Amino acid sequence: MITQAWARAGLSNLGLTMVTQDGPGLNNPALALPMITQAWARAGLSSLGRTMVNQAWTRAGYPSYGPDKSEEAALDGIAEPKGIKNYDELAKYLQNVICTEMAKVKKSVNYTIGQQVKKILEVVQQSGDAPSKQKAWTIVGADLPYGDSASFVAFDESLKDNEDKRNALTEIFQMVSAGCTKYEDDVHKIMEKMINKEVQLQYSGCGRKVKGVGKKSFKETETYQIMEKFLMAKYQKSNGKIGVITAVSNFLSGAKDREGGRAQRNKYK
């Protein structure tokens, strides 16, 4: 019976083996029920799922088998359920229950894998402080993020015609954005690493005017050119459009809300 139900549910032979591993008994519903619940437990599925299977069994008209009954007692008076309708209902119900449980297992496994990958990527990012990476930081300097416009402009000017410094900055971008899988996240991490709020407020993506006051164009900086080149190479196989300048503009437009800015504004509303 379980074999038929399993087949009708379209489940794999591996799953069928899990259900039947306790031995023969599919021809006896009283033995089949404890067998499937034991298999359910061995598969690590939830008690809710096992309860639902037991309820489905009862609704389908099959005899119950519990800890208060021996296998011999459970066999007394057993009659084969009448009508194929019972099998159909059980198969459909089991399909829903098992698919739901398998979805939970899949979600749990995916979450676990995701957490492990995240930890690995964090280790990779932290490795930016390893001795082998110190050369890039030495070349670029330890002043990041820049807290005033003059210092940032001086640094940006120093990137012109200095291939070693440009390459070192690219390497720092790689370390800072390790673990990012969306270019918008890369931009956010890189920009935060380069300039703080005070400098961010003086720039916009393309230098547009805000309330009649013109802002500097970050797109015209050497830093932007290096970052864009890095991101275009990193996401060269991406199917979507890589809008680096849009991401930069969005980041800079939110500068006023950083470092407590939003909370301060809300305080006076």
Backbone bond lengths (Angstrom), bond angles and torsions (degrees), N, CA, C in turn:
res aa  C-N    CA-C-N  psi(-1)  N-CA   C-N-CA  omega(-1)  CA-C   N-CA-C  phi
1 M - - - 1.456 - - 1.535 110.51 -
2 I 1.351 115.49 -47.14 1.457 118.72 178.79 1.521 110.01 -64.68
3 T 1.349 116.12 -36.58 1.460 119.67 177.30 1.513 110.55 -57.79
4 Q 1.346 116.05 -45.64 1.462 120.37 179.32 1.525 110.69 -64.43
5 A 1.326 115.97 -44.38 1.461 120.02 -179.46 1.523 110.61 -63.17
6 W 1.324 115.73 -41.62 1.467 120.17 -178.89 1.525 110.32 -63.74
7 A 1.339 115.48 -43.28 1.460 119.78 179.90 1.524 111.16 -64.94
8 R 1.341 115.97 -42.32 1.465 119.34 -179.44 1.525 111.50 -66.74
9 A 1.321 116.51 -28.49 1.466 120.11 178.25 1.520 111.77 -76.70
10 G 1.355 116.91 -8.99 1.457 120.90 178.35 1.509 113.55 72.88
11 L 1.344 117.43 27.24 1.459 120.85 -177.57 1.524 110.34 -91.41
12 S 1.339 116.40 167.32 1.455 121.54 -171.15 1.525 112.46 -79.48
13 N 1.343 115.26 161.62 1.458 120.85 176.20 1.522 111.19 -64.50
14 L 1.346 115.96 -30.46 1.464 119.18 177.40 1.518 110.27 -61.81
15 G 1.328 116.10 -43.97 1.458 119.75 177.70 1.508 111.75 -63.33
16 L 1.341 117.06 -38.50 1.458 121.06 178.85 1.520 110.27 -63.70
17 T 1.341 115.83 -39.87 1.461 119.78 178.17 1.522 110.75 -62.36
18 M 1.331 116.16 -38.87 1.466 120.41 178.07 1.520 111.12 -60.89
19 V 1.325 115.92 -40.02 1.457 120.35 -177.75 1.514 111.31 -71.73
20 T 1.318 118.36 -34.42 1.459 121.74 -172.84 1.517 113.34 -100.67
21 Q 1.322 118.20 7.63 1.456 119.28 -172.17 1.536 113.09 -69.20
22 D 1.330 117.39 -15.17 1.460 118.68 -179.97 1.525 112.84 -79.02
23 G 1.312 117.51 -1.78 1.455 119.50 177.20 1.505 112.08 116.78
24 P 1.313 117.99 178.04 1.462 121.64 -178.95 1.518 110.70 -64.24
25 G 1.300 114.66 150.07 1.454 118.64 179.88 1.499 111.96 165.31
26 L 1.335 116.14 1.23 1.450 118.90 -176.53 1.521 112.34 -67.19
27 N 1.322 115.93 -21.02 1.463 118.31 178.78 1.526 111.87 -83.74
28 N 1.311 116.23 -3.32 1.456 120.93 -178.60 1.522 109.00 -124.70
29 P 1.317 118.67 103.50 1.467 120.98 -176.80 1.520 113.79 -56.81
30 A 1.324 117.97 -33.59 1.461 120.47 -178.00 1.521 111.45 -66.04
31 L 1.334 116.63 -31.84 1.454 120.23 177.49 1.524 111.25 -87.27
32 A 1.320 115.72 -27.83 1.461 119.65 -177.33 1.524 111.75 -67.43
33 L 1.341 116.59 -36.45 1.463 119.34 -178.53 1.528 112.62 -62.38
34 P 1.341 119.91 -52.60 1.465 117.92 177.74 1.518 112.20 -63.12
35 M 1.339 115.71 -30.04 1.452 119.26 -179.53 1.529 111.42 -64.72
36 I 1.337 115.57 -44.35 1.470 118.38 -178.65 1.523 111.07 -71.68
37 T 1.344 118.04 -34.06 1.469 119.70 178.93 1.522 110.95 -70.05
38 Q 1.346 116.43 -35.45 1.462 119.34 175.99 1.526 110.39 -66.31
39 A 1.336 115.17 -42.91 1.463 119.27 178.28 1.519 110.50 -62.56
40 W 1.333 114.85 -37.68 1.473 120.44 178.85 1.527 110.03 -59.46
41 A 1.332 115.02 -44.86 1.459 119.89 179.89 1.524 110.97 -65.64
42 R 1.351 115.54 -40.84 1.462 119.00 -179.83 1.525 111.49 -64.78
43 A 1.318 116.26 -29.48 1.464 120.61 179.33 1.523 111.58 -77.21
44 G 1.330 117.07 -5.94 1.454 120.83 178.98 1.506 113.86 77.13
45 L 1.334 117.53 22.64 1.456 120.86 -178.67 1.521 110.22 -88.03
46 S 1.316 116.48 165.02 1.458 120.82 -168.60 1.519 113.06 -73.85
47 S 1.335 115.30 156.73 1.460 121.01 176.89 1.516 110.83 -65.46
48 L 1.341 116.50 -29.78 1.462 119.79 177.13 1.518 110.34 -61.10
49 G 1.329 116.08 -41.76 1.462 119.88 178.37 1.510 111.67 -62.65
50 R 1.332 117.05 -41.07 1.464 120.08 -179.92 1.520 110.37 -65.91
51 T 1.340 116.08 -39.19 1.464 119.79 177.80 1.520 110.78 -62.13
52 M 1.319 116.37 -41.28 1.461 120.63 179.89 1.526 111.15 -64.33
53 V 1.344 116.02 -37.70 1.464 119.44 177.81 1.525 110.35 -64.35
54 N 1.334 116.42 -43.95 1.462 119.99 177.84 1.526 111.40 -60.30
55 Q 1.339 115.99 -41.90 1.458 119.44 178.52 1.523 110.99 -65.03
56 A 1.320 115.20 -40.13 1.462 118.90 178.65 1.521 110.40 -62.85
57 W 1.332 115.82 -39.47 1.458 121.24 -179.89 1.530 110.24 -60.14
58 T 1.331 114.40 -46.18 1.464 119.61 -179.54 1.521 111.13 -64.44
59 R 1.350 116.16 -43.98 1.459 119.76 -179.59 1.530 111.53 -62.84
60 A 1.318 115.89 -30.77 1.458 119.65 -179.43 1.524 111.95 -77.40
61 G 1.323 117.31 -7.01 1.456 120.73 176.35 1.505 114.96 92.98
62 Y 1.341 117.69 16.93 1.451 120.02 -179.97 1.524 110.51 -93.34
63 P 1.333 117.98 151.28 1.467 120.85 -178.83 1.520 111.30 -71.52
64 S 1.330 115.41 148.46 1.457 119.55 179.00 1.522 110.41 -87.15
65 Y 1.330 114.07 162.35 1.457 119.91 178.77 1.510 107.06 -144.06
66 G 1.314 117.76 116.64 1.459 120.24 -175.10 1.501 111.89 -127.62
67 P 1.336 116.47 179.64 1.458 121.09 -177.48 1.529 113.23 -66.50
68 D 1.348 115.98 -17.72 1.452 118.46 -178.57 1.528 111.70 -88.13
69 K 1.304 117.27 1.39 1.460 120.97 -179.74 1.520 109.85 -122.74
70 S 1.295 116.24 140.06 1.451 120.00 174.17 1.517 108.50 -81.29
71 E 1.314 117.19 163.94 1.461 119.94 178.63 1.523 110.55 -62.83
72 E 1.364 116.14 -35.69 1.464 119.24 179.74 1.521 110.48 -65.25
73 A 1.373 115.78 -43.09 1.458 119.29 -179.21 1.519 110.61 -65.69
74 A 1.328 115.57 -35.33 1.452 118.67 -178.50 1.514 111.60 -66.99
75 L 1.338 116.65 -24.55 1.464 119.96 -178.22 1.516 112.45 -80.72
76 D 1.355 116.84 -17.77 1.464 120.10 -177.77 1.514 110.88 -65.07
77 G 1.286 116.23 129.17 1.461 120.81 173.45 1.510 114.55 72.20
78 I 1.346 118.33 15.62 1.455 119.78 -179.68 1.517 110.24 -74.20
79 A 1.282 115.64 132.16 1.459 121.12 175.97 1.516 108.08 -124.53
80 E 1.322 115.68 140.70 1.457 119.44 179.41 1.528 109.64 -63.14
81 P 1.337 119.27 129.67 1.459 120.98 178.53 1.518 110.96 -56.47
82 K 1.300 115.02 141.44 1.455 119.70 -176.71 1.522 110.62 -93.48
83 G 1.332 114.52 139.81 1.456 119.79 173.26 1.521 113.11 88.19
84 I 1.321 116.16 132.11 1.460 120.78 179.84 1.518 112.05 -66.67
85 K 1.321 117.75 -15.07 1.458 122.39 -178.35 1.524 111.24 -56.99
86 N 1.332 116.21 -37.39 1.461 120.00 179.07 1.521 111.35 -60.63
87 Y 1.333 115.03 -43.49 1.451 119.65 179.90 1.528 110.87 -63.04
88 D 1.304 116.00 -43.12 1.464 120.24 -178.97 1.525 111.22 -62.07
89 E 1.334 115.83 -46.06 1.457 119.66 -178.92 1.526 111.28 -64.56
90 L 1.328 115.38 -41.52 1.456 119.44 179.55 1.523 110.90 -64.46
91 A 1.331 116.08 -42.52 1.463 119.77 -179.50 1.522 111.16 -61.06
92 K 1.332 116.07 -44.88 1.465 120.14 -179.56 1.527 111.03 -64.85
93 Y 1.334 115.33 -42.69 1.462 119.09 -177.96 1.528 110.91 -67.28
94 L 1.337 114.82 -42.64 1.462 119.18 178.22 1.526 110.91 -63.06
95 Q 1.317 115.88 -38.03 1.459 119.21 179.18 1.521 110.95 -60.13
96 N 1.331 116.28 -46.07 1.462 120.29 179.86 1.525 111.69 -63.53
97 V 1.350 115.09 -44.84 1.463 119.64 -178.45 1.521 111.20 -63.73
98 I 1.333 115.72 -48.72 1.460 120.16 -175.15 1.524 110.97 -68.22
99 C 1.327 117.04 -40.86 1.469 119.89 178.37 1.529 110.90 -62.27
100 T 1.340 115.83 -39.50 1.461 119.89 178.10 1.521 110.87 -63.26
101 E 1.344 115.44 -44.74 1.460 119.57 -179.31 1.523 111.30 -65.89
102 M 1.336 116.32 -40.95 1.458 119.68 180.00 1.527 110.85 -65.00
103 A 1.330 116.28 -35.16 1.464 120.19 177.25 1.525 110.30 -63.64
104 K 1.357 115.74 -39.60 1.463 119.97 177.96 1.525 110.64 -63.73
105 V 1.344 115.43 -42.80 1.461 119.88 179.95 1.525 110.07 -63.13
106 K 1.349 115.93 -44.84 1.463 120.50 -179.79 1.519 110.95 -60.79
107 K 1.332 116.12 -43.50 1.463 120.77 -179.85 1.520 110.55 -62.89
108 S 1.340 115.72 -41.30 1.457 120.32 -179.96 1.521 111.10 -65.04
109 V 1.345 116.06 -43.06 1.462 120.75 179.93 1.527 110.13 -64.33
110 N 1.338 116.23 -44.98 1.463 120.05 179.41 1.525 111.28 -60.63
111 Y 1.340 115.93 -40.02 1.467 119.85 179.89 1.526 110.19 -64.66
112 T 1.337 115.98 -43.99 1.464 120.34 -179.52 1.520 110.97 -61.71
113 I 1.333 116.01 -45.48 1.461 120.20 179.06 1.525 110.25 -62.47
114 G 1.332 115.35 -42.89 1.458 119.91 179.91 1.517 112.20 -60.37
115 Q 1.335 116.18 -40.45 1.465 120.23 179.41 1.521 111.16 -66.01
116 Q 1.341 115.96 -39.74 1.459 119.54 179.47 1.524 111.09 -66.11
117 V 1.338 115.72 -42.43 1.467 119.70 178.23 1.523 110.22 -62.06
118 K 1.337 115.77 -40.89 1.463 120.38 179.40 1.523 110.70 -60.19
119 K 1.339 116.52 -42.71 1.460 120.25 179.63 1.526 110.97 -63.17
120 I 1.344 115.12 -41.24 1.465 119.50 179.87 1.523 110.51 -63.00
121 L 1.341 115.45 -43.80 1.463 119.73 -179.60 1.523 111.48 -65.07
122 E 1.340 116.31 -34.63 1.462 119.68 177.45 1.520 110.58 -65.16
123 V 1.342 115.30 -38.01 1.462 119.48 177.53 1.521 109.98 -64.94
124 V 1.345 115.51 -41.16 1.462 120.00 178.69 1.520 110.52 -61.12
125 Q 1.340 115.11 -43.36 1.461 119.30 -179.76 1.523 111.00 -64.52
126 Q 1.325 116.16 -41.48 1.459 120.27 -179.85 1.525 111.67 -66.77
127 S 1.337 115.72 -23.21 1.461 119.24 -179.34 1.525 111.81 -67.16
128 G 1.349 116.00 -5.92 1.456 119.12 176.03 1.515 112.18 -62.04
129 D 1.308 117.67 -18.59 1.461 121.46 178.79 1.525 112.36 -92.48
130 A 1.335 116.31 0.93 1.456 119.96 179.98 1.524 109.70 -67.69
131 P 1.357 116.88 155.20 1.466 120.51 -178.12 1.521 113.43 -53.72
132 S 1.350 117.58 -35.87 1.457 120.92 -177.75 1.518 112.49 -66.63
133 K 1.348 116.81 -18.05 1.459 120.99 -178.80 1.533 112.30 -102.38
134 Q 1.294 116.63 -3.91 1.463 119.77 -174.93 1.525 113.11 -67.24
135 K 1.328 116.58 -25.61 1.457 119.53 -177.57 1.525 111.16 -60.98
136 A 1.351 116.23 -41.79 1.468 120.04 -179.61 1.521 110.58 -62.61
137 W 1.328 116.66 -43.69 1.463 119.99 179.97 1.528 111.15 -66.16
138 T 1.327 115.73 -35.36 1.466 119.67 179.19 1.523 110.96 -64.98
139 I 1.330 115.72 -41.01 1.468 120.30 -178.87 1.522 111.38 -68.83
140 V 1.337 116.14 -44.99 1.465 120.64 -177.14 1.521 111.22 -74.27
141 G 1.320 116.64 -37.30 1.457 120.26 -177.89 1.515 111.31 108.89
142 A 1.315 115.81 165.19 1.462 121.15 -174.67 1.520 112.51 -104.90
143 D 1.324 116.95 22.07 1.468 119.90 -175.31 1.523 113.85 -92.08
144 L 1.312 117.88 -0.59 1.471 120.57 -179.12 1.528 110.59 -72.22
145 P 1.326 117.87 142.21 1.471 126.64 -9.14 1.530 110.86 -79.06
146 Y 1.310 115.65 151.87 1.464 120.11 -179.29 1.521 110.40 -74.63
147 G 1.330 115.35 134.54 1.457 120.56 -174.89 1.506 114.83 -101.21
148 D 1.346 117.25 -6.00 1.469 119.06 176.09 1.521 108.69 -141.25
149 S 1.305 115.19 152.20 1.460 121.59 -173.06 1.523 112.65 -62.41
150 A 1.318 117.38 -40.13 1.464 121.05 -177.23 1.528 111.50 -61.09
151 S 1.325 116.25 -42.88 1.467 120.42 -179.91 1.521 111.00 -65.45
152 F 1.342 115.83 -41.40 1.460 119.05 179.55 1.525 111.41 -66.33
153 V 1.327 117.09 -42.44 1.465 120.80 179.15 1.527 110.31 -61.44
154 A 1.329 117.01 -41.47 1.466 121.04 179.20 1.525 110.50 -63.42
155 F 1.336 115.83 -43.01 1.460 119.64 177.80 1.525 110.42 -62.99
156 D 1.332 116.22 -45.11 1.461 120.26 -177.35 1.526 110.99 -62.29
157 E 1.318 116.54 -39.75 1.465 120.78 178.09 1.525 110.98 -64.05
158 S 1.335 116.32 -33.25 1.468 120.41 -178.05 1.526 112.63 -69.36
159 L 1.332 116.03 -14.11 1.466 120.04 179.86 1.524 112.47 -77.54
160 K 1.337 116.28 -21.68 1.464 120.12 -178.57 1.527 110.40 -65.58
161 D 1.320 115.04 130.59 1.469 121.75 176.70 1.526 113.09 58.65
162 N 1.331 116.75 24.59 1.469 120.53 176.77 1.526 107.68 -124.28
163 E 1.320 115.14 86.79 1.462 120.54 -172.98 1.522 112.00 -64.05
164 D 1.315 117.53 -37.32 1.468 120.40 179.63 1.527 110.74 -62.41
165 K 1.313 116.66 -42.63 1.465 120.63 -178.72 1.527 110.91 -70.07
166 R 1.329 116.65 -37.24 1.464 120.47 178.12 1.526 110.33 -65.01
167 N 1.321 116.74 -42.63 1.466 120.86 178.42 1.523 111.03 -66.07
168 A 1.326 116.14 -38.55 1.466 120.02 178.75 1.525 110.41 -64.68
169 L 1.337 116.91 -39.87 1.462 120.35 178.77 1.527 110.61 -65.91
170 T 1.318 117.01 -38.44 1.471 120.78 176.31 1.521 110.71 -61.35
171 E 1.322 116.11 -40.63 1.464 120.11 178.81 1.528 110.89 -65.38
172 I 1.306 116.92 -37.06 1.468 120.69 176.49 1.522 110.30 -66.08
173 F 1.322 117.08 -39.59 1.464 120.60 176.25 1.529 110.32 -58.85
174 Q 1.319 116.17 -40.40 1.467 120.65 179.03 1.520 110.91 -62.28
175 M 1.315 116.45 -43.57 1.461 120.35 -179.03 1.525 111.66 -69.12
176 V 1.324 116.15 -43.18 1.465 120.90 -177.47 1.521 111.74 -64.51
177 S 1.332 116.64 -37.49 1.467 120.59 -175.62 1.522 113.21 -97.54
178 A 1.328 117.48 11.75 1.463 120.14 178.56 1.524 110.04 -57.64
179 G 1.318 116.46 129.62 1.461 120.70 -179.37 1.508 113.47 99.15
180 C 1.320 118.30 -16.13 1.470 121.04 178.57 1.526 110.01 -75.93
181 T 1.316 115.78 137.05 1.465 120.66 178.06 1.528 111.71 -119.15
182 K 1.327 116.63 1.58 1.463 121.95 175.88 1.525 107.87 -127.40
183 Y 1.324 115.63 134.18 1.467 118.12 -175.26 1.528 112.24 -62.89
184 E 1.334 116.98 -27.99 1.462 119.47 176.94 1.529 111.28 -61.81
185 D 1.345 115.43 -38.07 1.468 119.48 178.24 1.526 110.90 -68.77
186 D 1.340 115.93 -38.33 1.468 120.09 176.33 1.527 110.09 -58.28
187 V 1.334 115.19 -48.86 1.466 120.28 -178.83 1.526 110.66 -58.12
188 H 1.329 116.24 -44.56 1.465 120.78 -178.74 1.529 110.80 -59.94
189 K 1.321 117.01 -47.78 1.463 120.68 -177.78 1.531 111.32 -66.66
190 I 1.335 115.75 -42.45 1.465 119.67 -178.32 1.528 111.11 -66.07
191 M 1.326 116.26 -45.73 1.468 119.82 -178.94 1.528 111.34 -63.36
192 E 1.332 116.63 -40.93 1.469 119.62 177.44 1.524 111.35 -62.95
193 K 1.334 115.23 -33.50 1.460 119.23 -179.93 1.524 111.83 -73.78
194 M 1.330 117.22 -28.87 1.458 121.01 -174.71 1.526 113.62 -85.47
195 I 1.334 117.48 -47.41 1.470 120.36 -173.53 1.525 110.83 -137.84
196 N 1.324 116.38 144.97 1.461 119.79 179.00 1.530 110.52 -90.95
197 K 1.298 117.16 -173.56 1.461 121.84 -173.12 1.524 112.90 -58.36
198 E 1.319 117.25 -42.76 1.467 120.22 -176.76 1.527 111.66 -58.28
199 V 1.315 116.29 -42.02 1.467 120.25 179.71 1.525 110.43 -76.45
200 Q 1.314 117.01 -37.56 1.464 120.95 178.85 1.526 111.20 -56.51
201 L 1.327 116.56 -39.56 1.463 121.21 -177.48 1.528 112.81 -65.44
202 Q 1.317 117.35 -18.36 1.462 120.72 -178.16 1.525 112.92 -91.94
203 Y 1.336 115.78 -2.34 1.468 119.69 -178.00 1.527 111.09 -124.16
204 S 1.318 113.83 153.82 1.466 121.63 165.80 1.523 105.76 -132.00
205 G 1.306 116.42 172.47 1.458 118.13 -176.59 1.516 113.36 -55.68
206 C 1.333 116.30 -51.54 1.470 121.06 -176.36 1.523 113.40 -119.03
207 G 1.329 117.90 12.39 1.453 120.87 175.96 1.511 114.81 81.61
208 R 1.306 117.70 30.97 1.467 120.23 -179.23 1.530 110.39 -72.04
209 K 1.328 114.49 162.93 1.455 119.99 178.23 1.522 110.45 -87.60
210 V 1.307 116.56 137.72 1.454 122.50 177.65 1.521 107.87 -121.17
211 K 1.351 116.25 115.93 1.469 122.11 -177.48 1.526 111.41 54.86
212 G 1.332 114.02 41.09 1.460 120.07 176.92 1.507 115.17 81.85
213 V 1.296 116.89 -4.70 1.466 121.27 -179.08 1.519 108.83 -106.01
214 G 1.315 115.61 122.98 1.451 119.40 -179.27 1.516 112.00 -78.51
215 K 1.314 115.62 138.98 1.461 120.64 176.46 1.524 109.58 -106.91
216 K 1.297 115.99 159.19 1.460 120.81 178.87 1.526 109.65 -71.82
217 S 1.307 115.54 150.41 1.466 121.14 179.93 1.526 109.91 -90.22
218 F 1.329 116.30 114.50 1.463 118.89 178.57 1.526 110.57 -70.81
219 K 1.315 116.08 -25.72 1.465 120.51 -179.87 1.524 111.53 -61.98
220 E 1.328 116.78 -26.45 1.463 121.06 -177.58 1.524 112.76 -83.81
221 T 1.314 117.67 -4.58 1.467 119.81 -177.89 1.519 111.23 -81.25
222 E 1.317 115.85 155.17 1.464 121.11 175.38 1.527 109.97 -66.26
223 T 1.319 115.73 -34.37 1.467 120.74 179.34 1.520 110.71 -58.76
224 Y 1.333 116.08 -44.06 1.469 119.62 179.13 1.524 110.89 -63.69
225 Q 1.322 117.26 -43.71 1.459 120.61 -178.07 1.527 110.99 -60.32
226 I 1.317 116.24 -40.78 1.469 120.75 179.16 1.524 110.31 -68.54
227 M 1.330 116.44 -42.25 1.464 120.55 179.49 1.523 111.17 -64.34
228 E 1.316 117.23 -43.53 1.462 120.41 -179.85 1.529 110.82 -62.37
229 K 1.317 116.64 -43.92 1.463 120.64 178.72 1.526 110.98 -61.01
230 F 1.321 116.09 -42.23 1.466 121.08 178.62 1.528 111.46 -62.12
231 L 1.335 116.67 -45.96 1.467 120.61 -176.86 1.526 112.25 -71.03
232 M 1.311 117.75 -36.48 1.461 120.37 177.93 1.524 110.45 -64.61
233 A 1.323 116.66 -34.83 1.465 120.15 177.34 1.525 110.90 -72.90
234 K 1.330 116.03 -40.56 1.465 120.14 -178.79 1.519 111.69 -64.56
235 Y 1.327 117.25 -38.66 1.469 121.33 -175.85 1.529 112.22 -109.65
236 Q 1.322 116.33 31.22 1.460 120.03 -177.04 1.531 112.74 -65.21
237 K 1.330 117.24 -23.86 1.460 120.23 179.97 1.526 112.76 -94.49
238 S 1.310 116.35 3.71 1.461 120.16 179.70 1.521 110.34 -70.77
239 N 1.335 115.60 140.50 1.467 120.50 -179.85 1.525 112.27 -77.40
240 G 1.321 116.37 -28.13 1.456 120.30 -177.51 1.521 112.87 -85.88
241 K 1.320 115.38 170.44 1.457 121.82 178.40 1.523 109.45 -76.20
242 I 1.319 115.78 137.07 1.462 121.04 179.36 1.528 108.38 -98.36
243 G 1.321 116.48 97.41 1.463 121.39 -177.72 1.512 111.69 -94.39
244 V 1.316 116.62 76.19 1.461 120.87 -176.27 1.525 111.19 -62.76
245 I 1.328 117.25 -46.04 1.465 119.91 -177.14 1.527 111.29 -64.99
246 T 1.329 116.34 -33.69 1.471 119.74 177.15 1.521 110.52 -65.20
247 A 1.334 115.87 -43.10 1.465 120.47 179.13 1.528 110.84 -64.33
248 V 1.326 116.31 -39.21 1.466 120.63 178.26 1.526 110.47 -65.11
249 S 1.333 115.90 -43.78 1.469 120.43 179.38 1.523 111.11 -61.27
250 N 1.332 115.78 -42.96 1.470 120.01 179.07 1.522 111.06 -63.39
251 F 1.316 115.51 -40.44 1.469 119.27 179.16 1.526 110.71 -63.39
252 L 1.316 116.89 -48.02 1.466 120.81 -177.22 1.523 111.98 -67.55
253 S 1.322 116.83 -31.88 1.468 119.48 179.96 1.524 111.97 -68.13
254 G 1.318 116.64 -19.70 1.463 120.18 178.98 1.514 113.78 -95.72
255 A 1.324 117.13 8.25 1.469 120.87 -176.06 1.521 112.38 -59.78
256 K 1.329 116.53 -38.68 1.476 119.81 -176.03 1.518 112.49 -63.59
257 D 1.341 117.56 -21.46 1.466 120.69 -178.79 1.522 112.85 -88.87
258 R 1.330 117.45 -6.87 1.459 119.91 -176.01 1.527 111.50 -84.94
259 E 1.330 113.74 162.04 1.472 121.57 177.36 1.524 111.76 54.35
260 G 1.338 115.39 43.97 1.456 120.86 175.51 1.507 115.57 85.34
261 G 1.340 117.68 4.68 1.457 120.70 -177.91 1.511 113.79 -63.00
262 R 1.324 116.85 -43.47 1.465 120.33 -179.60 1.525 110.77 -64.82
263 A 1.326 116.59 -45.14 1.467 120.26 -179.69 1.527 110.99 -61.82
264 Q 1.317 116.33 -37.34 1.461 120.40 -179.90 1.524 111.16 -66.76
265 R 1.340 116.63 -40.45 1.466 120.00 179.50 1.520 110.92 -67.88
266 N 1.331 115.61 -42.13 1.467 119.61 -179.55 1.527 111.76 -63.93
267 K 1.314 115.68 -27.06 1.464 120.89 -178.34 1.528 111.37 -63.35
268 Y 1.333 116.57 -31.04 1.464 120.38 -175.72 1.522 113.08 -103.19
269 K 1.323 116.72 10.25 1.466 119.76 177.12 1.519 110.39 -79.90
